[in-house]
């Protein structure tokens, strides 16, 4: 059975090693499938900590979903591209790409949420 994130973002493997239950580990609500609102998700200070990076990406996936519906076409296109990069970074366990892409997506979501 696919998780809610896997259904929303094909290619994301929520059962990947060290991240089998990223939402729970990140302290996110699992029933509603939404990240807490009001504060931006920030990448962890220690980028060598893979579980923290993966949890942050999961939080961004969850946070982006409701915002995608109200984004302008340009922002939606950029967000979709960044989500694809996050998925690729998770698949390849590329810490640098994951950190950089998380920062960019976080900034975009913060901007969109503030509108």
C-alpha positions as semicolon CSV with decimal commas, in nm:
position;residue;x (nm);y (nm);z (nm)
1;X;0,000;0,000;0,000
2;X;0,136;0,342;-0,099
3;X;0,167;0,620;0,152
4;X;-0,005;0,950;0,097
5;X;0,325;1,112;-0,004
6;X;0,403;0,831;-0,251
7;X;0,060;0,877;-0,409
8;X;0,100;1,254;-0,436
9;X;0,462;1,243;-0,552
10;X;0,539;0,937;-0,766
11;X;0,899;0,826;-0,728
12;X;0,921;0,905;-0,358
13;X;0,987;0,587;-0,165
14;X;0,857;0,644;0,186
15;X;0,990;0,300;0,281
16;X;1,348;0,389;0,193
17;X;1,612;0,295;0,453
18;X;1,638;0,539;0,743
19;X;1,318;0,714;0,637
20;X;1,048;0,451;0,661
21;X;0,829;0,676;0,869
22;X;0,966;1,023;0,809
23;X;0,643;1,198;0,902
24;X;0,635;1,035;1,244
25;X;1,006;1,095;1,299
26;X;0,965;1,459;1,201
27;X;0,678;1,497;1,446
28;X;0,429;1,573;1,169
29;X;0,063;1,483;1,195
30;X;0,007;1,161;1,006
31;X;-0,371;1,149;0,994
32;X;-0,425;1,469;0,801
33;X;-0,106;1,445;0,596
34;X;-0,024;1,814;0,637
35;X;0,281;1,975;0,784
36;X;0,232;2,227;1,065
37;X;0,153;2,572;0,929
38;X;0,284;2,913;1,017
39;X;0,658;2,858;1,026
40;X;0,888;2,775;0,737
41;X;1,057;2,436;0,733
42;X;1,431;2,490;0,762
43;X;1,707;2,255;0,653
44;X;1,900;2,112;0,947
45;X;2,228;2,278;1,043
46;X;2,420;1,951;1,013
47;X;2,377;1,852;0,649
48;X;2,559;1,523;0,703
49;X;2,264;1,398;0,906
50;X;2,071;1,204;0,640
51;X;1,764;1,123;0,852
52;X;1,715;1,492;0,931
53;X;1,756;1,588;0,566
54;X;1,505;1,323;0,460
55;X;1,258;1,434;0,730
56;X;1,289;1,793;0,614
57;X;1,219;1,686;0,254
58;X;0,913;1,493;0,370
59;X;0,785;1,799;0,554
60;X;0,834;2,007;0,240
61;X;0,643;1,749;0,031
62;X;0,353;1,764;0,274
63;X;0,361;2,142;0,301
64;X;0,376;2,193;-0,075
65;X;0,069;1,987;-0,160
66;X;-0,203;2,228;-0,042
67;X;-0,006;2,529;-0,166
68;X;0,030;2,389;-0,521
69;X;-0,343;2,432;-0,574
70;X;-0,329;2,807;-0,523
71;X;0,003;2,886;-0,696
72;X;0,033;3,088;-1,013
73;X;0,140;2,884;-1,315
74;X;0,505;2,998;-1,297
75;X;0,537;2,922;-0,927
76;X;0,360;2,588;-0,970
77;X;0,601;2,492;-1,248
78;X;0,901;2,586;-1,034
79;X;0,763;2,398;-0,732
80;X;0,697;2,087;-0,942
81;X;1,052;2,098;-1,076
82;X;1,195;2,138;-0,725
83;X;0,981;1,849;-0,597
84;X;1,125;1,636;-0,879
85;X;1,476;1,734;-0,774
86;X;1,398;1,647;-0,412
87;X;1,274;1,307;-0,523
88;X;1,591;1,249;-0,726
89;X;1,808;1,361;-0,434
90;X;1,628;1,119;-0,201
91;X;1,660;0,835;-0,452
92;X;2,034;0,893;-0,497
93;X;2,096;1,001;-0,137
94;X;2,261;1,318;-0,266
95;X;2,297;1,534;0,044
96;X;2,413;1,844;-0,143
97;X;2,129;1,837;-0,393
98;X;1,879;1,761;-0,118
99;X;2,002;2,048;0,099
100;X;2,012;2,304;-0,185
101;X;1,677;2,202;-0,332
102;X;1,512;2,197;0,011
103;X;1,628;2,553;0,071
104;X;1,491;2,670;-0,266
105;X;1,156;2,495;-0,221
106;X;1,127;2,625;0,134
107;X;1,181;2,982;0,012
108;X;0,922;2,942;-0,263
109;X;0,665;2,792;-0,025
110;X;0,727;3,066;0,231
111;X;0,672;3,327;-0,043
112;X;0,355;3,160;-0,170
113;X;0,213;3,109;0,180
114;X;0,263;3,479;0,253
115;X;0,049;3,593;-0,039
